[in-house]
Amino acid sequence: MTTMTNERVALITGGNRGLGLATARRLGRAGVTVVIGARDVDQSRAAVTGLREAGVWASAVPLDVDDDTSARDAAERIRREHGRLDILVNNAGILPEATATDAAGPLDPELFSRTFRTNVLGAAAVTAAVLPLIVRSERGRVVNVSSRMGSLSDQLDPTSPYHALVVPAYQSSKAALNALTIALAKKLAGTPVKVNSVCPGWVQTDLGGPDNRAAAPTTADEAAEVVARAALLDESGPSGSFFDAAGPVPW
């Protein structure tokens, strides 16, 4: 098991399962101390136990990204327990349109509210809460887990495999998250902090509903590679970029 003397500490939102947990394993194998941020305490404990059994130093903090107070409390606990934070992975996200009925039409305000509250406002709240720690790091990294479905260029490309998908709340939330990436990267230009969006691909998780695991071509562990790559960028790496496993993704 690694120890708390690890050089870097990472917070992964929604890190108790799926892509978040796979990212925690990859970062842990790279020598990073990982902090699982999630609402479900029992799942978080199980995740931490599994990570520690695999030789990863891991802990958990209660974190509801929809709650600003929860985000601030999590940041304060990380400050007390670790004294630093070098990496933030904004992984927590929802896609309620995948299982919603069409009763309210394609522009259901309630779906938009729920989706933006988690996918955009949640990421912004957590980032704001931990940013004072991140900017003190010599290798601060913020990774926003986005999607090609948030690429305006990709949505207009008839050759894209996602062109036929119409999930307006999710797509616009990821476009907004990408805009947040650009703005924060510009704000932190001239500092060691790098801020990037990544698309992990179509991943075998519960995000897309009960049939997603069977339909998606990419395992969570495979998808976590591009997330971990962004989290571990060296000084020559980009900031304010959007990329997937194959390379740059158009905005």
N, C-alpha and C positions, 0 to 999 in steps of 0.2 A: 504493500500500500504506500502511495506517496504521502507526503506530510504537508503540514501547513506552511512549510518553508518554500513551497513552489513559487516560481517567479511571477506567475500570472494568476489572476482570479477572474472567473467568468460567471455572469448571471445569465441564465437561459430562461426566458418566460415560457410557460407551458412546457417545461422541461421534464414533466413526470411521465410522458409517454410519447409514442410516435416519433416524429422527426426531432422534437426537442430532446428526447432521451437519447436518440441515436447520436445527435450532435454532442451531447454531454459525454458519451462514451469516446467519441473521436477526440474531443478536446482533452479529456482526461488521459487518454493514451499518449497525447503529446506533452503531458506533464503539467497541464493546467488544473488548478483547483476549481471545481465546478459547483455552483450554487443553483439548485433547482428552485425556480419560482413558480408556484402553482396554488390554486385554490383548494384542491383536494388533498388534505393532510395525509390520509391513509395511502393514497397513490404516491405521494411525494416520499413518504417513509420507505415504501417498497422500492421505489426507484433508487433512493440513496443506498439502501441495503445492497441491491444488485450491483450498483456501481462500485461500492467498496469491496464487495466480494471479487470484483474484476480487477482490483488493484488501483482504483481511481479514488483520490480524495474527494469526497462529495458531502455536501450538506444541503439543507432545504430551508427556504423561508416562505411563510404564508404570503401569497401575492395574488390579489385579484386586480387585473389590469384595468377593469372597469371602475375601480375605486381609487381616487387620487390619494386618499389617506393611507390606503393599503400600500400604494407604491412608495410613499414617503417613509412609512414604517419599515418596509423591506430595505430601503436604502440605508436607513439608520442602523438597522440590525447588521447589515453587511459591514458598515463602517466600524461598528463595535467589535464584531467577531473576526474580521479580516484586516481591517485598517486600510483597505484599498479595493479598487475594482478596475480591472484593465480591459475587460471585454463585456459588452452587452449584446446579447442576441435577442432581438424582438421577434420571437417565434410564435407567440400566442396569436391565434386567429380563428375566425369562424366563417362558415359558408352556409348560413341557414337556408339560402335559396335552393340548395341541393335537395332538401326534403320538404320545401314549402309547397302548398297548393297554389293554384293560379286564381284563387277566389278574389284576391285583392288586386290582381293585375300585375304587370311586370315592374311597376314602380311603387310597390307597397311601402309607404312611409315608415311603418314599424320595422320592416326588414332593413331598410336603409339605416334607421336609427341604431338598431342593435349591431349591425355590421360595422358601421363607422365608429361606434362607441368602443368596440374591442380592437378592430384592425388599425384604426388611425389614432383616435383619442387615447386609447390604452397605450399604444407605442409611444406617443408623445409624452404622456404622463410619466411612464417609467423612465424614459430617457431624461426628462427634466429632473426627476428625483435623484438619479444616479450620476448625472453629468458632472457635478462638482468632484466626484471621485475619479471619473474617467479622465477629466482634463489634467489631473495630477499625475497620470500614468505616462511613462515614457513611450509606451506602445498602446495607447488607447485605441480601441476599435469598437465601432457600433455597426452591427449587421442587422439590417431590416429584411426579414424573410418576406419576399414579395412573390410575384407570379407574372409569367408572360401575359396572363389575362389582364394585367394592369398596364400593359404596353399599348398605347394608343396606335402606334404603327402596326403592331401585330394584329390588333382587332380589325384593322382596315385591310389586312393582307389576305386575299382569298386563298392563298396557298398555305396559310398557317393551319396547323391541325386543330387550333382552338377557335378558328374563325366562326364556326357554326354555333359556338357556345354563347348564349346570351344570359348572363347573370349580372344585371346592371349594378346592384348594390356591391357585390364582391369586386367586380371589375373596377368600378370607380373608387372603391376604398383602397385598392392596391395602387391605382394611379396616384391617389392622394398620398399614400405612404411613400411612393417614389419621389413625389414633390418634396416631402419632408426630408428625404435623404439628401436631395440636392441642396435644399436650404441650409441644413445643418452642416453639410460639408463646406459650403461657402462661409458659413459663420465661423467655422473652426479652421479655415485655411490659415496656414502659417504656424499651426500647432502640430504636435505629433499625432493627433487624433485623426483616424480615417473612418469615414462613414460611407457605407455602400449598401445597395439593394442586391439581393440575390434571388434567383428563381431556382428552387430545388427540383422542378419538374412535376410531373403527375405522380404523386407518391402514394404508396399503399398505407394510408392512415384512415382514421374515422372521419376526417374533415369533410369528405364529399358524400357522406351518408353510408348506409349499410352495404351497398354494392360496390363501394369504391375500392376496397381491398382486393377484390377479385379482378377488377377492371384495370387498375393502375399498373403500369409496367415497371415502376421503379420502387425498390425497397427503401425503407426509411434509412437504412445504413448507407446505401448507395447515394441517396439524396443528401445525406449529411455531409458528404465530402465537400461539396461546393460551399456549404455554410461554414464549415470548419476552415476551409481555405481562406475565406474572407476574414474570419476572426483572427487568423494567424499571419496575415499579410506582413511582410517586412517593410522596411522604410521606403523601398522603391515601388511599393504597390500603389494602386490607384485610390482616389477618394472621390466621392460623388459619382460613382459608376454603378451600372446595372449589368449583371452578368449571370450566366448559368454555367453548367458543366462544359459547354461547348465554346464559351467565350462571351463577348459583349452582346447584350440584348438591346434593341432600339427602344427609346423612350416612347 
